[in-house]
Amino acid sequence: MTGRRRTARRGRGAGRRTAGALLAGLLFAAACAAPDDGAAKGSADRGIRATLDRRAAAVRAHDADAYVAAVDPRATGLRTAQRRELENLADIPLSSWTYRLTDVTGQGADRATADVRLRYGIKGYDAAPVSVDRVLDLRRDRADGRWYITGDRAGKDGGGLLWQQGDVRVVRGERSLVLGAGRTEQELRAIARTADRAVPAVSGAWPERWAGRVLVLVPHTVEDMAGLLGSPGANYRGIAAVTTGQAGGPDRAPADRVIVNPQAYGMLSTLGRRIVLTHEITHVATRAHTSAATPAWLSEGFADWAAYRAEDRTAAQAAPELADAVARGELPAGLPADEDFGFAGDPVRLAQAYEGGWLACELIADHWGEEKLFAFYRAVGGQHGRDGAVEQAMREVLATTPGDFTALWRDHLRARFG
């Protein structure tokens, strides 16, 4: 009995020692594996950042050889395209160019996909760098340990870049900078002259301080325009110009570019071109007071109001689609909804939405005065996405309600169209 108990105790002790040794070994292995994985990722991140830093320095120095050196030597087509891209940047007055690595997805020890935020500034036109999301594919060379770019494309929600579309010609106006790809200098100078005339018109229609200058991009085709915006070309075929706006924040500085559709813009009269650019530049001027709370009828209507303010146009000339609808007895039941302003929808509905927004802003300026129109715009935008922003601003600034305003707007349409 005593011997068996001793044997049993020895057996149980040996089992505990064996299990303990096994557990300790597993914990040790886990402890070693986690730092190794983290160290490997950290090493990859540092290597990729080093490649991006060298690439950014090459752009700032306009060193084509150094710029291409960041691309995989085996990716000959990409190297050729990247050299051409840097050449296209030659005349653009850059004030800054940096990359920020935001995420890395591993595809093996020597392969990675990186989400990168390109931040660049145009001298004299960007108060802070503009942010553009890119996705880079990379390969690590085992011989030198460096990471090389094998692919470069737009981020998920981003568009292309003008200098990727061809040689960029730069024209400086008095109050504008026009960058064109595949367009003639004569054409770009004409756009600069129109923009120079539109800028003071906008300043006269908007009392707040703004930069007082505008950056205009003119791509070669409507498809190239859509490429810059990350949308299908069919959405913009009848659209002469758009303004891109970027909300402010710690990583994204406010930025605006007016992008011209050369085909649709070229079909307009001199007056039409002036109205289009004045409208778009108004968006640039009012950006700081435009937020998610601002309905499209107010932002687009105010831009049209500013564009038509100094022009000798009748209501029927400025709003022909809405005039025809009212003449047919089809008076709109309410103010245009945001979805009515979609470029991909019915063009007549789109035109009536813009015209209805313009006449709503004209109503405020005529009935309450221009200062009240400015105050109303600021009050709505100052809500930054709050529900009921328009109702609150109408109550506080105009002493009315949305229902009463809509009824007054419908009466205004009847009166303006006879």
Buried (B, 14 or more C-beta within 10 A) or exposed (E): EEEEEEEEEEEEEEEEEEEEEEEEEEEEEEEEEEEEEEEEEEEBBEBBBBBBBBBBBBBEEEBBEBBBBBBBEEBEEBBEBBBBBBBBBEEBEBBBBBBEBEEBEEEEEEBBBBBBBBBBBBEEBBEBBBBBBBBBBBBBEEEEEBBBBBBBEBBEEBBBBBBBBBBBBBBEBEBBBBBBBBBEEEBBBBBBBBBBBBBEBBBEBBEEEBBEBBBBBBBBBBBBBBBBBEBEBEBBBBBBBBBBBBEEEEEBBBBBBBBBBBBBBEEBEEEEBBBBBBBBBBBBBBBBBBBEBBBBBBBBBBBBBBBBBEEEEEBBEBBEBBBBBBEEEEEBEEBBEEEBBEBEEEEEBBBBBBBBBBBBBBBBBEBBEBEBBBBBBBBBBBBEEEEEBBBBBBBEBBEBEBEEBBEBBBEBBEEBBE
